[in-house]
Amino acid sequence: MGSFLEILCAVLIPPLGVFLRFGCGLEFWLSLLLTFFGFIPGMVYAIWVLTK
């Protein structure tokens, strides 16, 4: 159930989904940066990093 919530957050608010799993690490900051450049790249990266 926890991973479902993380994926759902990654679709709605990509940095939040990554933050729930990794905290304020490199993955979070990269997700935040990609989301600022465009919502779709941030969402794709967040889902990819959560499912790998």
N, CA, C and O atoms as a Maestro MAE file, in Angstrom:
{
 s_m_m2io_version
 :::
 2.0.0
}

f_m_ct {
 s_m_title
 :::
 protein
 m_atom[208] {
  # First column is atom index #
  i_m_mmod_type
  r_m_x_coord
  r_m_y_coord
  r_m_z_coord
  i_m_residue_number
  s_m_chain_name
  s_m_pdb_residue_name
  s_m_pdb_atom_name
  i_m_atomic_number
  :::
  1 25 0.831 -1.203 0.000 1 A "MET " " N  " 7
  2 3 0.000 0.000 0.000 1 A "MET " " CA " 6
  3 2 0.863 1.250 0.000 1 A "MET " " C  " 6
  4 15 0.473 2.265 -0.576 1 A "MET " " O  " 8
  5 25 2.029 1.198 0.634 2 A "GLY " " N  " 7
  6 3 2.895 2.362 0.683 2 A "GLY " " CA " 6
  7 2 3.405 2.765 -0.689 2 A "GLY " " C  " 6
  8 15 3.479 3.954 -0.999 2 A "GLY " " O  " 8
  9 25 3.758 1.783 -1.518 3 A "SER " " N  " 7
  10 3 4.257 2.122 -2.847 3 A "SER " " CA " 6
  11 2 3.142 2.682 -3.716 3 A "SER " " C  " 6
  12 15 3.399 3.541 -4.559 3 A "SER " " O  " 8
  13 25 1.901 2.216 -3.533 4 A "PHE " " N  " 7
  14 3 0.781 2.777 -4.282 4 A "PHE " " CA " 6
  15 2 0.601 4.258 -3.956 4 A "PHE " " C  " 6
  16 15 0.367 5.068 -4.853 4 A "PHE " " O  " 8
  17 25 0.707 4.607 -2.696 5 A "LEU " " N  " 7
  18 3 0.583 5.999 -2.283 5 A "LEU " " CA " 6
  19 2 1.717 6.846 -2.857 5 A "LEU " " C  " 6
  20 15 1.495 7.978 -3.287 5 A "LEU " " O  " 8
  21 25 2.930 6.299 -2.864 6 A "GLU " " N  " 7
  22 3 4.068 7.025 -3.436 6 A "GLU " " CA " 6
  23 2 3.883 7.250 -4.928 6 A "GLU " " C  " 6
  24 15 4.180 8.337 -5.425 6 A "GLU " " O  " 8
  25 25 3.398 6.243 -5.658 7 A "ILE " " N  " 7
  26 3 3.169 6.383 -7.098 7 A "ILE " " CA " 6
  27 2 2.056 7.391 -7.354 7 A "ILE " " C  " 6
  28 15 2.158 8.204 -8.272 7 A "ILE " " O  " 8
  29 25 1.001 7.347 -6.556 8 A "LEU " " N  " 7
  30 3 -0.092 8.302 -6.710 8 A "LEU " " CA " 6
  31 2 0.407 9.727 -6.472 8 A "LEU " " C  " 6
  32 15 0.057 10.639 -7.221 8 A "LEU " " O  " 8
  33 25 1.211 9.920 -5.451 9 A "CYS " " N  " 7
  34 3 1.797 11.242 -5.200 9 A "CYS " " CA " 6
  35 2 2.731 11.651 -6.333 9 A "CYS " " C  " 6
  36 15 2.805 12.830 -6.680 9 A "CYS " " O  " 8
  37 25 3.447 10.686 -6.912 10 A "ALA " " N  " 7
  38 3 4.359 10.985 -8.016 10 A "ALA " " CA " 6
  39 2 3.596 11.449 -9.248 10 A "ALA " " C  " 6
  40 15 4.115 12.248 -10.027 10 A "ALA " " O  " 8
  41 25 2.383 10.965 -9.435 11 A "VAL " " N  " 7
  42 3 1.574 11.408 -10.567 11 A "VAL " " CA " 6
  43 2 0.996 12.790 -10.299 11 A "VAL " " C  " 6
  44 15 0.960 13.632 -11.197 11 A "VAL " " O  " 8
  45 25 0.546 13.030 -9.079 12 A "LEU " " N  " 7
  46 3 -0.089 14.311 -8.761 12 A "LEU " " CA " 6
  47 2 0.928 15.412 -8.461 12 A "LEU " " C  " 6
  48 15 0.834 16.511 -9.007 12 A "LEU " " O  " 8
  49 25 1.894 15.119 -7.598 13 A "ILE " " N  " 7
  50 3 2.935 16.078 -7.194 13 A "ILE " " CA " 6
  51 2 4.256 15.304 -7.177 13 A "ILE " " C  " 6
  52 15 4.622 14.739 -6.146 13 A "ILE " " O  " 8
  53 25 4.974 15.269 -8.304 14 A "PRO " " N  " 7
  54 3 6.151 14.401 -8.420 14 A "PRO " " CA " 6
  55 2 7.185 14.519 -7.299 14 A "PRO " " C  " 6
  56 15 7.627 13.484 -6.799 14 A "PRO " " O  " 8
  57 25 7.598 15.720 -6.874 15 A "PRO " " N  " 7
  58 3 8.616 15.759 -5.816 15 A "PRO " " CA " 6
  59 2 8.134 15.159 -4.488 15 A "PRO " " C  " 6
  60 15 8.937 14.620 -3.728 15 A "PRO " " O  " 8
  61 25 6.858 15.249 -4.213 16 A "LEU " " N  " 7
  62 3 6.337 14.690 -2.966 16 A "LEU " " CA " 6
  63 2 6.455 13.170 -2.938 16 A "LEU " " C  " 6
  64 15 6.827 12.590 -1.917 16 A "LEU " " O  " 8
  65 25 6.139 12.528 -4.055 17 A "GLY " " N  " 7
  66 3 6.267 11.077 -4.115 17 A "GLY " " CA " 6
  67 2 7.698 10.620 -3.900 17 A "GLY " " C  " 6
  68 15 7.940 9.626 -3.215 17 A "GLY " " O  " 8
  69 25 8.643 11.338 -4.481 18 A "VAL " " N  " 7
  70 3 10.061 10.993 -4.314 18 A "VAL " " CA " 6
  71 2 10.509 11.297 -2.892 18 A "VAL " " C  " 6
  72 15 11.285 10.536 -2.314 18 A "VAL " " O  " 8
  73 25 10.032 12.398 -2.321 19 A "PHE " " N  " 7
  74 3 10.398 12.770 -0.955 19 A "PHE " " CA " 6
  75 2 9.942 11.712 0.047 19 A "PHE " " C  " 6
  76 15 10.656 11.416 1.005 19 A "PHE " " O  " 8
  77 25 8.761 11.146 -0.168 20 A "LEU " " N  " 7
  78 3 8.255 10.128 0.762 20 A "LEU " " CA " 6
  79 2 9.166 8.912 0.827 20 A "LEU " " C  " 6
  80 15 9.262 8.268 1.872 20 A "LEU " " O  " 8
  81 25 9.834 8.589 -0.271 21 A "ARG " " N  " 7
  82 3 10.715 7.411 -0.273 21 A "ARG " " CA " 6
  83 2 12.151 7.759 0.086 21 A "ARG " " C  " 6
  84 15 12.778 7.037 0.862 21 A "ARG " " O  " 8
  85 25 12.695 8.860 -0.464 22 A "PHE " " N  " 7
  86 3 14.125 9.130 -0.348 22 A "PHE " " CA " 6
  87 2 14.482 10.299 0.563 22 A "PHE " " C  " 6
  88 15 15.661 10.500 0.854 22 A "PHE " " O  " 8
  89 25 13.512 11.069 1.016 23 A "GLY " " N  " 7
  90 3 13.830 12.243 1.825 23 A "GLY " " CA " 6
  91 2 14.434 13.333 0.952 23 A "GLY " " C  " 6
  92 15 14.104 13.431 -0.230 23 A "GLY " " O  " 8
  93 25 15.308 14.149 1.514 24 A "CYS " " N  " 7
  94 3 15.889 15.287 0.783 24 A "CYS " " CA " 6
  95 2 17.193 14.914 0.087 24 A "CYS " " C  " 6
  96 15 18.148 15.690 0.102 24 A "CYS " " O  " 8
  97 25 17.238 13.749 -0.512 25 A "GLY " " N  " 7
  98 3 18.443 13.319 -1.216 25 A "GLY " " CA " 6
  99 2 18.500 13.861 -2.629 25 A "GLY " " C  " 6
  100 15 17.698 14.710 -3.017 25 A "GLY " " O  " 8
  101 25 19.451 13.366 -3.386 26 A "LEU " " N  " 7
  102 3 19.656 13.785 -4.763 26 A "LEU " " CA " 6
  103 2 18.423 13.514 -5.619 26 A "LEU " " C  " 6
  104 15 18.085 14.323 -6.482 26 A "LEU " " O  " 8
  105 25 17.753 12.399 -5.395 27 A "GLU " " N  " 7
  106 3 16.568 12.060 -6.182 27 A "GLU " " CA " 6
  107 2 15.483 13.118 -6.040 27 A "GLU " " C  " 6
  108 15 14.837 13.490 -7.020 27 A "GLU " " O  " 8
  109 25 15.284 13.605 -4.808 28 A "PHE " " N  " 7
  110 3 14.263 14.631 -4.572 28 A "PHE " " CA " 6
  111 2 14.596 15.918 -5.310 28 A "PHE " " C  " 6
  112 15 13.732 16.491 -5.973 28 A "PHE " " O  " 8
  113 25 15.843 16.380 -5.204 29 A "TRP " " N  " 7
  114 3 16.211 17.650 -5.830 29 A "TRP " " CA " 6
  115 2 16.158 17.557 -7.353 29 A "TRP " " C  " 6
  116 15 15.771 18.516 -8.021 29 A "TRP " " O  " 8
  117 25 16.539 16.422 -7.895 30 A "LEU " " N  " 7
  118 3 16.455 16.237 -9.339 30 A "LEU " " CA " 6
  119 2 14.995 16.212 -9.785 30 A "LEU " " C  " 6
  120 15 14.657 16.777 -10.825 30 A "LEU " " O  " 8
  121 25 14.143 15.573 -9.020 31 A "SER " " N  " 7
  122 3 12.715 15.561 -9.335 31 A "SER " " CA " 6
  123 2 12.127 16.967 -9.264 31 A "SER " " C  " 6
  124 15 11.321 17.347 -10.112 31 A "SER " " O  " 8
  125 25 12.523 17.729 -8.268 32 A "LEU " " N  " 7
  126 3 12.041 19.102 -8.132 32 A "LEU " " CA " 6
  127 2 12.493 19.958 -9.308 32 A "LEU " " C  " 6
  128 15 11.707 20.735 -9.850 32 A "LEU " " O  " 8
  129 25 13.743 19.818 -9.701 33 A "LEU " " N  " 7
  130 3 14.273 20.573 -10.832 33 A "LEU " " CA " 6
  131 2 13.559 20.210 -12.131 33 A "LEU " " C  " 6
  132 15 13.188 21.092 -12.905 33 A "LEU " " O  " 8
  133 25 13.367 18.922 -12.370 34 A "LEU " " N  " 7
  134 3 12.661 18.496 -13.584 34 A "LEU " " CA " 6
  135 2 11.212 18.956 -13.587 34 A "LEU " " C  " 6
  136 15 10.673 19.281 -14.645 34 A "LEU " " O  " 8
  137 25 10.574 18.991 -12.429 35 A "THR " " N  " 7
  138 3 9.201 19.457 -12.342 35 A "THR " " CA " 6
  139 2 9.113 20.954 -12.633 35 A "THR " " C  " 6
  140 15 8.135 21.410 -13.226 35 A "THR " " O  " 8
  141 25 10.117 21.720 -12.227 36 A "PHE " " N  " 7
  142 3 10.135 23.152 -12.563 36 A "PHE " " CA " 6
  143 2 10.281 23.364 -14.064 36 A "PHE " " C  " 6
  144 15 9.700 24.296 -14.620 36 A "PHE " " O  " 8
  145 25 11.062 22.493 -14.728 37 A "PHE " " N  " 7
  146 3 11.231 22.614 -16.176 37 A "PHE " " CA " 6
  147 2 9.981 22.193 -16.927 37 A "PHE " " C  " 6
  148 15 9.724 22.678 -18.029 37 A "PHE " " O  " 8
  149 25 9.218 21.312 -16.351 38 A "GLY " " N  " 7
  150 3 7.974 20.843 -16.960 38 A "GLY " " CA " 6
  151 2 7.388 19.739 -16.112 38 A "GLY " " C  " 6
  152 15 8.115 18.913 -15.560 38 A "GLY " " O  " 8
  153 25 6.089 19.726 -16.010 39 A "PHE " " N  " 7
  154 3 5.440 18.755 -15.132 39 A "PHE " " CA " 6
  155 2 5.662 17.326 -15.610 39 A "PHE " " C  " 6
  156 15 5.902 16.432 -14.798 39 A "PHE " " O  " 8
  157 25 5.584 17.102 -16.916 40 A "ILE " " N  " 7
  158 3 5.710 15.750 -17.464 40 A "ILE " " CA " 6
  159 2 7.099 15.153 -17.207 40 A "ILE " " C  " 6
  160 15 7.175 14.009 -16.758 40 A "ILE " " O  " 8
  161 25 8.206 15.873 -17.469 41 A "PRO " " N  " 7
  162 3 9.515 15.278 -17.145 41 A "PRO " " CA " 6
  163 2 9.670 14.940 -15.661 41 A "PRO " " C  " 6
  164 15 10.261 13.916 -15.319 41 A "PRO " " O  " 8
  165 25 9.148 15.787 -14.785 42 A "GLY " " N  " 7
  166 3 9.213 15.509 -13.355 42 A "GLY " " CA " 6
  167 2 8.412 14.283 -12.974 42 A "GLY " " C  " 6
  168 15 8.842 13.479 -12.147 42 A "GLY " " O  " 8
  169 25 7.246 14.144 -13.580 43 A "MET " " N  " 7
  170 3 6.396 12.999 -13.288 43 A "MET " " CA " 6
  171 2 7.028 11.709 -13.810 43 A "MET " " C  " 6
  172 15 7.026 10.695 -13.111 43 A "MET " " O  " 8
  173 25 7.564 11.734 -15.021 44 A "VAL " " N  " 7
  174 3 8.191 10.543 -15.591 44 A "VAL " " CA " 6
  175 2 9.388 10.120 -14.742 44 A "VAL " " C  " 6
  176 15 9.558 8.935 -14.453 44 A "VAL " " O  " 8
  177 25 10.213 11.080 -14.345 45 A "TYR " " N  " 7
  178 3 11.375 10.751 -13.517 45 A "TYR " " CA " 6
  179 2 10.933 10.192 -12.166 45 A "TYR " " C  " 6
  180 15 11.501 9.209 -11.689 45 A "TYR " " O  " 8
  181 25 9.938 10.801 -11.553 46 A "ALA " " N  " 7
  182 3 9.475 10.344 -10.234 46 A "ALA " " CA " 6
  183 2 8.952 8.914 -10.303 46 A "ALA " " C  " 6
  184 15 9.272 8.098 -9.440 46 A "ALA " " O  " 8
  185 25 8.159 8.606 -11.311 47 A "ILE " " N  " 7
  186 3 7.634 7.246 -11.444 47 A "ILE " " CA " 6
  187 2 8.773 6.275 -11.725 47 A "ILE " " C  " 6
  188 15 8.802 5.174 -11.175 47 A "ILE " " O  " 8
  189 25 9.713 6.676 -12.580 48 A "TRP " " N  " 7
  190 3 10.840 5.806 -12.904 48 A "TRP " " CA " 6
  191 2 11.673 5.500 -11.659 48 A "TRP " " C  " 6
  192 15 12.011 4.343 -11.409 48 A "TRP " " O  " 8
  193 25 12.004 6.526 -10.882 49 A "VAL " " N  " 7
  194 3 12.866 6.320 -9.718 49 A "VAL " " CA " 6
  195 2 12.141 5.518 -8.625 49 A "VAL " " C  " 6
  196 15 12.786 4.795 -7.866 49 A "VAL " " O  " 8
  197 25 10.838 5.637 -8.539 50 A "LEU " " N  " 7
  198 3 10.092 4.887 -7.513 50 A "LEU " " CA " 6
  199 2 9.890 3.425 -7.904 50 A "LEU " " C  " 6
  200 15 9.727 2.571 -7.033 50 A "LEU " " O  " 8
  201 25 9.897 3.130 -9.194 51 A "THR " " N  " 7
  202 3 9.647 1.752 -9.616 51 A "THR " " CA " 6
  203 2 10.917 0.967 -9.920 51 A "THR " " C  " 6
  204 15 10.860 -0.246 -10.121 51 A "THR " " O  " 8
  205 25 12.058 1.644 -9.955 52 A "LYS " " N  " 7
  206 3 13.291 0.896 -10.281 52 A "LYS " " CA " 6
  207 2 13.810 0.099 -9.124 52 A "LYS " " C  " 6
  208 15 14.832 -0.575 -9.248 52 A "LYS " " O  " 8
  :::
 }
 m_bond[207] {
  # First column is bond index #
  i_m_from
  i_m_to
  i_m_order
  :::
  1 1 2 1
  2 2 3 1
  3 3 4 2
  4 3 5 1
  5 5 6 1
  6 6 7 1
  7 7 8 2
  8 7 9 1
  9 9 10 1
  10 10 11 1
  11 11 12 2
  12 11 13 1
  13 13 14 1
  14 14 15 1
  15 15 16 2
  16 15 17 1
  17 17 18 1
  18 18 19 1
  19 19 20 2
  20 19 21 1
  21 21 22 1
  22 22 23 1
  23 23 24 2
  24 23 25 1
  25 25 26 1
  26 26 27 1
  27 27 28 2
  28 27 29 1
  29 29 30 1
  30 30 31 1
  31 31 32 2
  32 31 33 1
  33 33 34 1
  34 34 35 1
  35 35 36 2
  36 35 37 1
  37 37 38 1
  38 38 39 1
  39 39 40 2
  40 39 41 1
  41 41 42 1
  42 42 43 1
  43 43 44 2
  44 43 45 1
  45 45 46 1
  46 46 47 1
  47 47 48 2
  48 47 49 1
  49 49 50 1
  50 50 51 1
  51 51 52 2
  52 51 53 1
  53 53 54 1
  54 54 55 1
  55 55 56 2
  56 55 57 1
  57 57 58 1
  58 58 59 1
  59 59 60 2
  60 59 61 1
  61 61 62 1
  62 62 63 1
  63 63 64 2
  64 63 65 1
  65 65 66 1
  66 66 67 1
  67 67 68 2
  68 67 69 1
  69 69 70 1
  70 70 71 1
  71 71 72 2
  72 71 73 1
  73 73 74 1
  74 74 75 1
  75 75 76 2
  76 75 77 1
  77 77 78 1
  78 78 79 1
  79 79 80 2
  80 79 81 1
  81 81 82 1
  82 82 83 1
  83 83 84 2
  84 83 85 1
  85 85 86 1
  86 86 87 1
  87 87 88 2
  88 87 89 1
  89 89 90 1
  90 90 91 1
  91 91 92 2
  92 91 93 1
  93 93 94 1
  94 94 95 1
  95 95 96 2
  96 95 97 1
  97 97 98 1
  98 98 99 1
  99 99 100 2
  100 99 101 1
  101 101 102 1
  102 102 103 1
  103 103 104 2
  104 103 105 1
  105 105 106 1
  106 106 107 1
  107 107 108 2
  108 107 109 1
  109 109 110 1
  110 110 111 1
  111 111 112 2
  112 111 113 1
  113 113 114 1
  114 114 115 1
  115 115 116 2
  116 115 117 1
  117 117 118 1
  118 118 119 1
  119 119 120 2
  120 119 121 1
  121 121 122 1
  122 122 123 1
  123 123 124 2
  124 123 125 1
  125 125 126 1
  126 126 127 1
  127 127 128 2
  128 127 129 1
  129 129 130 1
  130 130 131 1
  131 131 132 2
  132 131 133 1
  133 133 134 1
  134 134 135 1
  135 135 136 2
  136 135 137 1
  137 137 138 1
  138 138 139 1
  139 139 140 2
  140 139 141 1
  141 141 142 1
  142 142 143 1
  143 143 144 2
  144 143 145 1
  145 145 146 1
  146 146 147 1
  147 147 148 2
  148 147 149 1
  149 149 150 1
  150 150 151 1
  151 151 152 2
  152 151 153 1
  153 153 154 1
  154 154 155 1
  155 155 156 2
  156 155 157 1
  157 157 158 1
  158 158 159 1
  159 159 160 2
  160 159 161 1
  161 161 162 1
  162 162 163 1
  163 163 164 2
  164 163 165 1
  165 165 166 1
  166 166 167 1
  167 167 168 2
  168 167 169 1
  169 169 170 1
  170 170 171 1
  171 171 172 2
  172 171 173 1
  173 173 174 1
  174 174 175 1
  175 175 176 2
  176 175 177 1
  177 177 178 1
  178 178 179 1
  179 179 180 2
  180 179 181 1
  181 181 182 1
  182 182 183 1
  183 183 184 2
  184 183 185 1
  185 185 186 1
  186 186 187 1
  187 187 188 2
  188 187 189 1
  189 189 190 1
  190 190 191 1
  191 191 192 2
  192 191 193 1
  193 193 194 1
  194 194 195 1
  195 195 196 2
  196 195 197 1
  197 197 198 1
  198 198 199 1
  199 199 200 2
  200 199 201 1
  201 201 202 1
  202 202 203 1
  203 203 204 2
  204 203 205 1
  205 205 206 1
  206 206 207 1
  207 207 208 2
  :::
 }
}
